[in-house]
Amino acid sequence: MQVISLEKRQKIRYFFQDIFETHESTFGKFFAYFLVTLVCFSTLFFILETTEEGKPYIPYFHVFDIFVVIVFTIEYLARFFLATRKSKYMFSPLALVDVFVILTFLLSFQNFLFLRSFRVLKIFQMLKIIRYSDIMVEFFKTFKNYKNELKIFGLTLWVVLILSSCGLYYLEKDLNESFKTIPDAIWWAVVTISTVGYGDAVPITIGGKLLGTLVMFLGLAIIAIMTAIVTKMFIDHFFGKMSHICTFCRYPRHDFDARFCKNCGNAVEIVTKTTE
């Protein structure tokens, strides 16, 4: 009897794990699409609340929000109880997104004036769609394979941003009203490096213009670096190296059509995603 009971518990666990994690069965896929649909409608209703046509329906939108937050809360608790390592799950990125979304819904229901501004954070519920998109989840996981490249980009951007903004501040502060503080110059540097060029703050001195010209060219180089990194990530993820993990030696990356591990020669298997 004990063996049968254990098997039943395992079947129940696999059933709920499929619903909330793997989505391999028809019912699991239906539940995933159902939650994505809730997120989309909730976001749509949030947008309609700001229109004259939607204001008469705000009470109905709030009722729908109550239903959504109940579903999200049940989903989070189910994932928590299914997790084998609950402490690790609680601090995982996707779990923190779930908690953040639930809190923004709860805060939006409060009548306190200082809490009403939190209602705009509901828009971040769109992040939950990432959880139900295997392609997006796997793509974001590839970021860890490009830590060094991203560090180079971040460090280069930071150095150029700080040096250019501080330099322009000292060149223009006494003559240009647009650069009275270094944060003002940082805004100019961000706009210039990104090649957007709003034109709300421009250098007027010869030194400032020369520095601006240099920052423009450096901005092109920085954008090129980031473009190259993202392009390489796309190519490797969809057409090159994929996260096929060898179950014997744990070598993580192989060609997308690989059948055998390049490290140990054993057959490569795609590890099924499980709840942490």
N, C-alpha and C positions, 0 to 999 in steps of 0.2 A: 504493500500500500504506500509505503514511503517513497519508493521509486516512481510510482505512478504520480503521486502528488508533486514530486520534484519535476517530472516531465511536464505536467500541466503548468506549473509555475514558469518553467522555461518558455513554454509556448505562449503564455500570456505576456511574458517579458518581450519576446521576439515580436509579438503582435504590436505592442505599444512602441517598441523601438522602431518598427517599420513605419508607424504612423508619424512619429516625431523626428526621426532621424534619416533612415535610408530611403523611404518613399518608393520602395520597389513594387509593392502590390498596388492594385487598382484603388483600394481604399486609402492607402498611404499617399498616393499621388493626388487623389481627390482632396484630402485634408490639406496638403501643401498648397494646392491651387485655391482652396477655400480661404486660407489665411492670407495669401497674396491678394485675393479679391477684397478681403476686409480692409487691408492696408490701403489699397487703391481707392475704395469708396470712402474710407475715412478721410483720406487726404483730399479727395474731391469735395466732400462736404465741408471740410475745413476752409477750403478756398471759397466755396459758395457762401459761407457765413459772412464774408467781407463784401458781398454784393447786395444791392437793394432787393433783387429778386429772391435772394436766399434768406434774408433776415426773418421773414415770417415763419420759416421752417426750422429756425435755430433750436426750439425745444425738441423737435423730432431728431435733429442731428445729435443733440446731447444724449438722447435715449439710445441712439445707435452707438455713441461713444461708450456708454456704460456696458452695452453688450460686447463691444470690442475688447474693452479692458478686462472683462470677466474671462473671455476666451483666451486672451494673452496671458492672464494670470494662471489659468488652468494649464496652459501649455508650458509655462515656465516651471510650475510645480511638478508637472509630469516629467519634464526633462531632469529636474533635480533628483527626483526619486529613482529615475532610471540610471542616473550616473553612478558608475562604480567608485569613482573618486570625487565625492561631492565637494570637497574644499577646492580642488583644482577646477571643477566645473564652474563654481560660483565666481571665480576670478578669470574665467576664460573670456576672450573678447566678445564672442557672440552672446554669452550669458549676460555680460555687462550691458550690451545693447538692449537685450530683452528687459532688464531691470530699468534701464534709463527710459525706455519707451513707456513702460507701465507707470513710472513715476510722473512722467510728463502728462499722461492722461489724468492721473489722480490729482495733480496740482491744478489742472485746468478746470476741475470741478469746484474748486474752492471759491468762496465769495469774497475773500480778502483782497483788497485792492492791489496790494504789493505782490500777490501771487498770480494775478491775472496775466501779467507779462509772460509767465511760464507757458502760457497756452501756445505761443508760437513755436515752442520746442516740439510740439506734436508732429511737426513736419518731419522730424527725424525718425518717425516710425517707418519711413521709406527704407531705412537701413535694414529692417527685418526682411525685406525682399532678398537681400544678399544671402540670408540663411537658406532660403529655399531655391537658390540658383546654384547648382553644383558647379557650373562653369565659372561663375564669379568667385565662389569660395576657393576653388582650385587655383584660379588665376591669382588671387590675392596671396595664396600660399607661396607662389613663385617669388614674391618679393624677398623672402628670406634667402633665396639663392643669389641675390644681387645686392647684398649688404655693402660690399666694398664699393661697388659702382655708385650706389645711392649715397654713401658717405662722401665720396669724392664730389658728387653734385652738391650735396648739402653744405660741405665745407667751402667749396668755391663760391656758392651763392652767398653764404654768410660773410665771407671776407670781402667780396666785391660790394655787397650791400652796406656793410659798416664803414669801410674805407671811403666809398664814394659819398655816402650821406654826411659823414663827418667832414670830409674835405670840402664839400659844397657849402656846408653850414659856415665854416670859417672863411670861405671866399665871398659869401653873399650876405652874411648876417647883418652887416652894417648898411647895406645898400638896397637890399631886396626884402620887402615886407612878407614875401611868401616863405622865407626861411629864417624865422625868428627862433626856432628851436630845432634840435637835431631830429626829433620825431617828424617835423615838417619835411626835413630833408630825406628822411627814410621813406616817407610816402612818395616823394619825387623819384627816389632811387628804385623803388618797387615798380612804379609805373614805367620808368625808363628801361629797366632791365627786362621787363616783360614785353617790351616793344609796344605797349598799349598807347602811351602818349596822350593823356587826357588834355594836357595844355593848361591845367589850372595853376601850375607852378612851373616857371621856367627860369633858368639862369640868365642874368643880364650882364654880368662882367665877362671880360675876355677869358679870365681863368676859369670861371664857372662854365662857360661855353665849351672850352677845350676839355674840361673834365667830363662834361655831358657827352661830348663826342666819343671820348674813350669808353664811357659807361655804355653807350649805345652798342658799340662793337663788342664789348665784353658780354652784353646782354644777348646778342646774337649767338655768341659762342656757348653761353650757359644754356640757352634754349635748345641749341643743337645737341649738347651733351644729354639733356633730359630726353629729348626726342629719340636719340640713339638708344638710350637705356630702355625706354618703354617699347620701342620697336623691337629690340632684341628680346625683351620679355615675351612679347606677343609671338614672335617667330619661334622662339624656343618652346613656348607653352603649347602652341597649336600645331606647329609643324616640325619641331625638333625634339628637344629634351622634355620628357614628361615625368611625372612623379610615380613611376613604376618602381616599387620598392622590392628588393630581393628579400624573400623571407628567410634566407640562409645567412647572408653576410650583411644584410640591411643597407646595401649600397642603394642610394636614393634616386639616382637619375639615369635614365636610359633613353634611347631613341624611341619615338612614339610607337614604332612597330616592332620593338624589341621582343624577342621570345626567350632569350637566355641572358643571364647576367654577364656583363662584360668583366666583372671583378672575380667571380668564382665559377662561372659557367653553368650554374644551376638555372632551372626554369624560372622566369620572372613572373610574378603574380601581382595583380593590382590589389593592394590591401583595401578591404572593405572598411568604409568609415564607420566608426562606432562611437557611442556616447562616452565621453570622458567621465 
